[in-house]
Amino acid sequence: MLRMTVLKLLHTSQQPATEQELVEATLALANGTDVELNRVLVPPAPAGFNQPGHDLWGFPTDDGQAPSTWEAVWRETLERLRADLRARLAQAMSQPDAAAAAAVRAWHWPRVQPVLRLVPGGLRLTVYYPVAGLEELCDLGVALILDLDRGHQADLCRCQLESCGAYFFVDRGASNRPRTKYCSPAHMLAFHGGDRGAARVRKHRARRGETGAPGRS
């Protein structure tokens, strides 16, 4: 799985992100991208640390820990959150009923706020879910993916290229064959190429009684 850049997500009561943006941010976080929520990299606060109210990397923390120490603990905490999110997405694909039950237990949005605002060409009605940090983003994103009315759960896939394993949604594109096994055409070609692809070709030829030797059709 490749490490990507930071995804910047703006989600406020005045300018809420769309549900699609929240879901895409959830998948991006699971796939190795760091998510900057409302211009701040906000991880869950590790036990024993006070979350600083300024730049995590350039200043001492409130409890006197050196920035390098805070960064190491922050990264460890974030990676645990990411691993848990990937496990929840895997469960959403293999055991959707159990994943749904866990999502209901984690739900903690008693009030949501509809926001109607003007945009170029018209208006947009968005539901604002208050999200305090990445842990709540994961809870909300997984719930949106699992909701049957929204249709995301049926489209959730995982790239079969061993070095990737990214989660993505079915790409129906312009062809008649939706892409469900690979997150990109490049990874489909990579999977079918190399030693693995050659082994499959040999196996296919063996089933057909072909040896590939010169003089054979």
C-alpha positions in Angstrom: 0.0 0.0 0.0 1.5 3.3 -1.1 1.8 6.3 1.3 0.1 9.3 -0.3 0.0 13.0 0.5 -2.2 14.8 3.0 -5.9 15.1 2.1 -7.3 18.5 3.2 -10.9 18.2 4.3 -12.9 21.3 5.3 -16.0 20.4 7.4 -17.6 23.1 9.4 -21.2 24.1 10.3 -20.9 27.0 7.8 -19.3 24.9 5.1 -20.0 21.2 5.7 -18.4 18.5 3.5 -20.7 16.4 1.5 -21.4 12.8 2.5 -19.4 11.7 -0.6 -16.4 13.8 0.5 -16.6 12.3 4.1 -16.8 8.8 2.6 -13.8 9.4 0.3 -11.8 10.9 3.1 -12.5 7.7 5.2 -11.2 5.5 2.4 -8.2 7.8 1.8 -7.3 7.5 5.5 -7.6 3.7 5.4 -5.4 3.6 2.3 -2.5 5.4 3.9 -3.3 9.1 3.3 -3.1 11.5 6.2 -6.2 13.5 6.6 -6.0 17.2 7.6 -9.4 18.0 9.1 -10.3 21.8 9.1 -6.7 22.7 8.5 -5.4 20.7 11.4 -3.8 17.2 11.6 -5.9 16.0 14.5 -5.2 12.5 15.8 -6.9 11.0 18.8 -4.9 12.3 21.8 -2.5 9.5 23.0 -2.8 8.5 26.7 -0.5 10.7 28.8 -0.2 13.5 26.3 -2.0 16.8 26.2 -3.0 17.7 22.6 -1.2 20.9 21.7 -3.1 23.8 20.3 -0.5 24.8 17.7 1.8 23.3 15.1 2.5 19.7 16.1 5.9 19.7 14.4 7.5 23.1 15.1 6.9 23.8 18.8 7.2 22.0 22.1 4.0 20.4 23.3 2.0 21.6 26.3 3.4 18.9 28.5 7.0 19.7 27.6 7.6 16.7 25.4 10.0 17.3 22.5 8.3 17.6 19.1 10.1 14.5 17.8 8.7 12.5 20.8 5.2 13.8 20.2 5.4 13.1 16.5 6.5 9.5 17.1 3.6 8.9 19.5 1.2 10.7 17.3 2.2 8.6 14.3 1.9 5.3 16.3 -1.6 6.3 17.4 -2.6 7.3 13.9 -1.4 4.0 12.5 -3.4 2.1 15.1 -6.5 4.1 14.1 -5.8 3.3 10.4 -5.3 -0.4 11.1 -8.6 -0.5 13.0 -10.4 1.3 10.2 -9.1 -1.2 7.6 -10.3 -4.0 9.8 -13.7 -2.4 10.0 -13.8 -2.0 6.2 -12.8 -5.7 5.7 -15.6 -6.7 8.1 -18.0 -4.5 6.1 -17.2 -6.7 3.0 -17.1 -10.1 4.7 -19.5 -9.7 7.6 -21.8 -6.7 6.9 -24.3 -7.6 9.7 -21.5 -7.6 12.4 -20.0 -4.5 10.9 -23.4 -2.8 11.0 -24.0 -3.8 14.7 -20.6 -2.3 15.6 -21.4 0.9 13.7 -24.7 1.3 15.6 -22.8 0.9 18.9 -20.3 3.6 17.9 -23.0 6.1 16.7 -23.0 9.2 18.8 -24.7 12.0 16.7 -28.0 12.7 18.5 -28.3 16.0 16.5 -27.4 16.8 13.0 -27.8 20.2 11.3 -29.2 20.7 7.8 -27.3 23.5 6.0 -28.8 25.2 2.9 -26.3 27.4 1.0 -25.9 29.0 -2.3 -23.3 27.6 -4.7 -22.5 28.5 -8.3 -25.5 27.5 -10.5 -28.0 27.0 -7.6 -28.0 25.7 -4.0 -26.9 22.8 -2.0 -28.6 21.1 0.9 -26.1 19.3 3.1 -26.4 17.6 6.5 -23.7 18.7 8.9 -22.4 16.0 11.3 -20.2 17.5 13.9 -16.8 15.7 13.6 -14.2 16.5 16.3 -11.4 14.4 15.0 -10.3 11.5 12.9 -11.8 8.8 15.2 -15.2 10.4 14.7 -14.6 10.7 11.0 -13.9 6.9 10.9 -17.2 6.2 12.8 -19.2 8.4 10.5 -17.6 7.3 7.3 -18.1 3.6 8.1 -21.7 4.2 9.0 -22.3 6.0 5.7 -20.6 3.2 3.8 -22.8 0.5 5.5 -26.1 2.4 5.1 -28.1 0.3 2.6 -30.0 3.3 1.2 -26.7 5.0 0.1 -25.5 1.9 -1.8 -21.8 2.2 -0.9 -21.5 -1.1 0.9 -22.4 -3.1 -2.3 -19.7 -1.2 -4.2 -16.9 -1.5 -1.7 -13.9 -3.4 -3.1 -10.3 -4.2 -2.2 -7.4 -4.2 -4.7 -6.1 -7.7 -5.2 -2.6 -6.5 -6.0 -0.7 -7.8 -3.0 1.5 -4.7 -2.7 -1.6 -2.4 -2.7 -4.7 -3.8 -0.9 -6.4 -0.4 -1.2 -10.1 0.0 -0.6 -12.1 1.6 -3.4 -15.6 1.7 -5.0 -16.5 -0.1 -8.1 -15.4 1.8 -11.2 -18.0 1.4 -13.9 -16.4 3.8 -16.2 -17.4 3.8 -19.8 -16.9 0.1 -20.4 -19.5 -2.7 -20.0 -17.3 -4.5 -17.4 -17.1 -2.8 -14.1 -13.6 -2.8 -12.4 -14.1 -4.6 -9.1 -10.8 -6.3 -8.4 -8.2 -3.6 -8.9 -8.1 0.0 -7.8 -6.6 1.2 -11.1 -5.9 -0.2 -14.6 -2.2 0.0 -13.8 -2.6 -2.4 -10.8 -4.7 -4.7 -13.0 -1.9 -4.9 -15.5 0.7 -5.3 -12.7 -1.3 -8.2 -11.2 -1.6 -10.0 -14.6 2.0 -9.4 -15.5 5.2 -10.8 -14.1 5.6 -14.2 -12.6 2.1 -14.5 -11.3 0.6 -13.7 -14.7 3.0 -16.1 -16.4 2.0 -18.9 -14.0 -1.7 -18.3 -14.7 -1.0 -18.4 -18.5 0.9 -21.8 -18.1 -1.9 -23.2 -16.0 -4.5 -22.1 -18.6 -2.5 -23.6 -21.4 -2.1 -26.9 -19.5 -5.9 -27.1 -19.1 -6.3 -26.7 -22.8 -3.6 -29.3 -23.5 -1.2 -26.7 -24.9 2.5 -26.8 -24.2 3.5 -23.7 -26.1 6.3 -25.7 -27.8 7.3 -24.7 -31.4 5.2 -26.4 -34.1 2.1 -26.7 -31.9 -0.9 -24.6 -32.7 
